[in-house]
Amino acid sequence: MYTTFIVRMGGEIAIKGKNRPQFEKALLENMRLSVKGMGVKITRMGGRIEVNVGEGDPQEVAEQLTQVMGVSSISPVAEADLDLDNIKETALRVVQDALEKRQTPVTFKVEARRANKLFPLESPQIMQEVGRYVLSKIGEGRLKVDVRKPELTLTVEVRETKTYVMCDVLDGPGGLPVGTSGRVMLLLSGGIDSPVAGWLAMKRGATVEAIHFHSFPFTSERSQEKVNDLAKILAKHGARVRLHNVHFTEIQKAIRQQVPEEYSITIMRRFMMRIAEKLAYQRKALALVTGESLGQVASQTLESMYTINNVTNMPILRPLVAMDKRDIMDIAKKIGTYETSILPYEDCCTIFTPKNPKTRPKLHEAERAEEKLDIEALIAEALEKTESILFTRAESM
């Protein structure tokens, strides 16, 4: 079992120029948070990051690190001396370990990087010597050379005091470290889409706080638990997520009583945007994030978006706006929110649903539809009853 990992930073971090140090610092901090309490040591070295597992479980450490935004990939590495024979033997062991997980024959190639210029062999010579040795010991029946599209790449990095040898590459999410792009407020429902939108915002470096609108007793405690679980999963990817639970019952009652039924969804969403904006200002967030995908439901047509957006001047980010539902579901499965999202507990968007919602609402009609409502009083009451809870990565493990 390997106890050292090499972590590669996302490509975008490498091209940040003079701002690069702040992105690297944020990445290191987030990585340390992800393995806090595991006895892991993380060290910056050149363009890479070295992780020594110490007393931690290597598999658990790898799982945590591959969820950190800004991590491009990680590789478990074996360490060898600055001695060619020792490098060869280590390389042979690494390839043998890799072949245990694969059906043979396997195509492979060797790559070498000589950061230590005092090492007597240059990179092409290291590749030839190591490749020839490994192939002679394992045999062409199990291993075949293919330098163009190999199934297995053996990498040898000769550094100042030791040599790293590695085969396996575990993909990370890439993107930018969370906390480098400001704070946003995610409108988090219990569905499939909004958690994915939150994850994508995190991938662009945003710190995400979530807003959930609940209508207890019309929505159940299980529905609230479902949203809490989704926030916990997002916290696993972003270190922490603060969830603001907005009491929406009185607003929905008022809409049902005083708004034409076909406009109820539009007016409900306009209230959500107003409340989200106020919470964003309180929390010093710079944008709202939604899980809307163009044309997916009645409130997500262009006409609906225009009419709903009219109540706020705050930027609204829609990472899923052009995505197909299948693409969204694939991401949800990858990040671990899908199984929770499909649990059959209603949320405030699924109760009081009109039979024929207005799919192309007009702004002046929406404004007329909400004239009878005491908008400011309803919003003030909802904000007064809002409760917040902080979820951290540790709670999601």
Salt bridges, closest charged atoms under 4 A:
GLU12 OE2 - ARG204 NH1 2.85
GLU24 OE2 - ARG20 NE 2.37
GLU24 OE1 - ARG44 NH2 2.92
GLU50 OE1 - LYS162 NZ 3.66
GLU79 OE1 - LYS162 NZ 3.61
GLU111 OE2 - LYS109 NZ 3.22
GLU111 OE1 - ARG113 NH2 3.85
GLU129 OE1 - LYS88 NZ 3.37
GLU129 OE2 - ARG132 NH1 3.91
GLU157 OE2 - ARG48 NH1 2.66
GLU157 OE2 - ARG113 NH1 3.24
GLU157 OE1 - ARG159 NH1 3.07
ASP168 OD2 - LYS101 NZ 2.86
ASP168 OD1 - ARG102 NH2 3.12
ASP193 OD1 - LYS325 NZ 2.76
GLU209 OE2 - ARG183 NH1 2.69
GLU209 OE1 - HIS244 NE2 2.70
GLU209 OE2 - ARG283 NH2 2.89
GLU225 OE1 - ARG222 NE 3.57
GLU250 OE2 - LYS253 NZ 3.88
GLU292 OE2 - ARG269 NH2 3.56
GLU292 OE1 - ARG318 NE 2.53
GLU303 OE2 - ARG360 NH1 3.07
GLU370 OE2 - ARG270 NH2 2.65
GLU370 OE2 - ARG274 NH2 2.75
GLU381 OE2 - LYS385 NZ 3.19
